[in-house]
């Protein structure tokens, strides 16, 4: 089991966490770091058991769908050349890509960087996570995630829980100001954390949560350029 700090995917590129419910047997960590200068770093580490190579490709296909690529295209997330091609000329830099095997699991590690994070997020290039400005001037990161579809579709609750018995997902949002509100069950001054582990609490299999984190941005000049939040 992976530990430490999701790194999205997202996603991964960012925030593919709930989509991966559909494939099960995935352990994934994603961290989305928004810096005070507006730059953004996203780290992702996901793995599947070494005897589940097909699931690695399935997870990659789920990720590519969240990236807006046709489902019939190659599983680009599991291929370094395809990943670099995907982000070429987008303003997002692939700083690290590593695929390896350890501890009886296939692993993929990815680090992405954008000089102006809000634009990268709001373009949809990195997934469903968005960035806007609330009426009080605070900045909000949020995502409304759809219920997963795919292999899990149509399963009864018992079968779904059996399918996801090896599923562990973690998302950290790290922001450059004091958090004023969040839907995360765990948070510190500047980090909001969601951990989805059916072995501990499987409630999220029945109700996909809204991801949201707002923070004090009064000292951040770039926050004034953000789109206003829609009620």
N, C-alpha and C positions, 0 to 999 in steps of 0.2 A: 504493500500500500504506500502511495506517495504521501509525503508530509511536507510541511513548510508552505511558503507562499508561491494562482491561476493566472492562472497566470493566467483568461482570458482570458484564445481564442480566443480567443478566441480565437484565437479564434482561431492557438487558434487564432487565428485572429480573434478579436474580442467577442466575448459573450456568446459562445455556442453551447454553453453549459446545458441548458434544458433540452436542446435539440438532440444531444447525445444520449438522452434517456432511451431513445428509440433503438439504439444498438446495444446497450448494456455492456458489461464487462470492461467498461472504460474507467480509467482513473485519470483525472485531469485537474490541473491547477492553472489558474490564469490570474495575472496581476495587471491592472490598468493603472498606470502612474501618470497623473496630470501634474506637471511642474508649475512653479510660480511664473515662469516666463512664457507659459502657454504651450510648451512642447509636451509631447506625449510619448511614453514608452509602454509597450505591451509585451509581456512575456507569457509564454505558454509552454506547458509540459504535459503531454498526455501519453498514455501507454495502454497496451493490451497484453494479455498473456501470450507467450511465445507460440502456443498452439492455437492461437486465434488470429492468424495473419489476415484472414478474410475480414475480421472485424476492424482491423486497422484501415483497410481500404474503405469499409463501410462508413467508419467514422470520418474519414477524409471526404467522402462524398457528401455526408451531412454538412460538413463544414463548408464545402464549396457551394452548396445550395444557399447557405446563409450569406455567402459572399456574392450571391447573385449570378452564379455561373450555371449553365444548363446541367441538369442532372446526368445527361448522357456523356458529358465530357470526362476526360480521365481524372482520376482521384488526385488532383494536383497538390493537395496539402501534404501528401506523403512523398512528394518528389521535389527536391531542392530547386532544380531548374525551373519547374513549373511555378513554384512559389515566387521565385525572383522575377519571372516573366510577368506574373499576375500583378505585382506591385511596381513594376518598372514604369517610370514617368507618371507616377501618381502623387508624388510628394511624400510617400511613405518608404522608408529605407529598411531593407532586411539586414539587420546587423548580425544576426546569427541564425544558422540553420544546422541542426544536428539530428541525425537519425542513427540509433544504435540499439544494441540488445544488451540487457543486464538484468540480473535477478530473475531470469525466466520470463522477461517481458520485452516486447518491442516498444521503443520510446521514440518520440519526436519532440525536440525542443526548438522553440522559435522566439526570436526577439525582434520586434518592429519598433521603428522610431519615426515620429513626424514632428517637424519643427513647429507647426501650429496644430495642436491636437484637436481643438473643437471643429475645425474644418474637416479634418480626416474623419472624425466621428460622424458629423452631420451629413457627410457625403454618402454614408452607408457602406463605404468601402470596408470598414472593419466590423460590420455586423449591425445589430439592432440598437446598440448603445448610442444615445444622443446627448447633446450638451446645449443648455439654454440658460436664460437669465430670468429669475423670478422677480416679482414686483418689488420686493424689499432689497433688490440688488445682489442677492446671493446667487451663486451658480449651481445648477442642478445637472447631475448625470442621471440618466434614467433609461429604462428599456421595458416595454411591454412585450412579453415573450408569448408566442403562440403555443398552443398545446402541440406536443410532438406528434408526428405521423410517421408511418413506415412500418418496420417489422412489429412494433408494439401495438399497432392499431388493431382494434377488435378483440384484444385479449381481456379476459376477466381479471379482476384485481389480484387474485392469487397467482395467476400465470404471469402477470406483469411484474409482480414483486419477485418472482423466481427469476425472471429474465434480467432484472436489475440487481441481483444479489452482489455482484462484483463492481457495482457502480459507485464511484466516489468523485464528487465534483467540488471544487473550491474556487471562489472568486473573491479577489481583494480589489477594492477601489481605493486608491491612495490620492488624496487631494491636497492642494497647497493652502489650506485654510481650515479653521475649526468647523467641524461638522455641526450643522444646526438641526438637521432632521434626516432620517434615513429609515428605510424599511428593513435594513439588515438586522438580524437578531444579535449580531456582535459588532461592536465598533469601539474605536478609541477616539482620540482627539481628531485624527486626520485619516483614519483607515476604517472602511466599512467592509465587513466580511460575511459572505454567505457560504455555508458548507452544506452540500446535499449528499447525504449518506443514508440510503434506505435501511441499512443495518442498524442505524441509530434512530432515525425518524423518517418514515416514508410518507408523511403528509403531503409533501410537494408533488408526489406522483398523482394526487387527486386534484390539486389546485396549484397551477403554475404561479409562482409569486411575481409581483412587480418589483423590479430592481430600481431603487431610487436612493440618491444621496445628494443632499444640498449642503453647501458650505459657505462660510463668510468670505466674500471676494472683494471687500471694500478697498483693499490695497492693490488689486490687480487691474491695471489699466486696460488690458485686452478684454476684460469681461464686458466692457461697455459695447463691444462689437458683436456680442452674441445675440442671436434672435431671442425675442421675448417669448417666455413660456406661454403655451396655449392652455387656457383653463380646461 
